[in-house]
Amino acid sequence: MTRRPLLAATGALTLALLLTACGSGEDTAASGKDGGATRTVRTAMGEVEVPAEPKRVVVLDTGELDSALTLGVTPVGAVRSDAARGFASYLPEDEVAGIENVGVIAQPNLEAVAALKPDLILTSKVRDEARYAQLSKIAATVMSENTGHPWKENFRLHAEALGKQKEADRAIAAYEKRAAVVTEAAGGPAKARKTEVNVVRFVEGADIRIYGRKNYIGTILADVGLGRPAVTDKAADGFSYDVSPEKIDLADADVLFTATYGDPEKAKETETTESALWRSLTAVKSGAVHRVEDELWLQGIGYTAAQQILDELEEALTA
């Protein structure tokens, strides 16, 4: 046997042993086999018995990490958006310090997860449905259906799984109060509705995305009561309407927020923003283009991120 197959076989055996250890004996409080108190949570995968008071939580997406920290829970492990980056920069450093890296989104390292001996795992079907059986052997696994647009429902699910409903109520109330303040800062509901806003994302290896209404950032703009240009209604499934640099005029709006995922050159940002067509946009001519952090506006997907986005919205709308 060559070295590479030997290593693969060893890794598979290690994971199998870890899964067996986490699926029996003293580490099965979530299953109720050791007599530990549990609660039933209704998830996208059916009813799941979770520990009454989870102590060791692993989260497998950015939204789940935001939820946990918003609710005052520091996970023992979490995935990252990609292997080269740390956790989202908008999160307080002292709150993410000590959280173990367990892989990247949709590619968690199951050995690393199992080694942390979690009693609760938070993720979604869209990310990890294929791994549900394996994850469930490690710990009680709570999955939402999807990410992005249903982030508020997901937050409620995360709070229920963590036993933090009161904390969730406070976070939601604080967000709604802040959104109302931003609406007033924008000139009140009537003026906010007349202010058309677009969010444009330059993506390496893909077309330029003009974000629609059915996504995370779209719900925040709606909560503030801001207007959206007609192009947003062309978005497939409400998510985004993708265009080439030659059609960037379709992104025209009173106010533009731009973000970049990946290399600006490869994402066609430089090519687009140096064009005459870009310079003809209403927001560009009026100086109402605001560059924002992709990690915060489009990857955070939670109430901690939302509060910071509201701060930036208020600053931009009152500039």
Secondary structure, DSSP 8 states (H G I E B T S, - for coil): --HHHHHHHHHHHHHHHHHHHHTSGGG-GGGTTT---EEEEEETTEEEEEESS--SEEE-SHHHHHHHHHTT---SEEEESSTTS-S-TTS-HHHHTT-EEEEETTEE-HHHHHHT--SEEEEEHHHHGGGHHHHHHHSEEEEES-SSTTHHHHHHHHHHHHT-HHHHHHHHHHHHHHHHHHHHHTTSHHHHHHSBEEEEEEETTS-EEEE-SSSHHHHHHHHHT-B--GGGGGSBTTTEEEE-GGGGGGG--SEEEEEEES-TTTTTHHHHHTSHHHHTSHHHHTT-EEE--HIIIII--SHHHHHHHHHHHHHHHT-
